[in-house]
């Protein structure tokens, strides 16, 4: 006689991957006030969003650290 798995242990069928799904994460960081002001001014002057400026800077920084 085969025992049935409990409901919490039953296999759940995997959903197909969404090809256009973008993963994002929210980060919180403490930075010196002057640096935060420089970033705000940069965004105002360039019209770039705060999020995009931080993402670009982080991408560039991490790219340089790989070398």
N, C-alpha and C positions, 0 to 999 in steps of 0.2 A: 504494500500500500504506500503510495507516494504522498508525502506530506506537502501541503500547499504552503508557499511562502507567505509570510505576513504581508499585509498591505504595504508597509513601509519598505519592505525588501524586494518587492516585485520590480522587475526590469521595466524601465520607462523607455519607450522608443525615442531615439534621438531625432530631433528636428533637423531638417536639411539646413546647411549653413546659408545665411543670407549674404549674397555676394556683395551687396552695396552697404553692408553694415559698417559703420565707423565706430570704433571703440574710443571712448574718451574717459578721462579721469580728472577729478577735481583735486587740485593740490593746494595746500595751505603752507605758506612759508613766511617766516619773519625775516625781513631785510631792513638794513639801516634806512632811516627816514629820508636821507638825502638821495639814496639810490631809488627809492620809491617815487620821489619827486621828479628825478631825472627821467624815469620811465613814463610817468604821467605826461611830462612835457614832450617827450619824444612822440608819444601817441597823439597828442594834440597837434604837433607840428606836421606829422606825417599822415595823419588820418588813419593810421593803422590801429586796429583794436588792441586792447590790453592783452587779451588772450593770445592773439596771433603774435604780438611782439615777444611775449614770454616764450611761446612755443618755438618761434624761430631762434631766439637766443639760446634756448636749451638744446635744440637740435644742433646748432653750430658748436656749442661748448662740448657736447658729448661726442660729436664727430671729431673734434680736435683731440680729445682725450684718448681716442682709440689708437692714435698713431704712436 
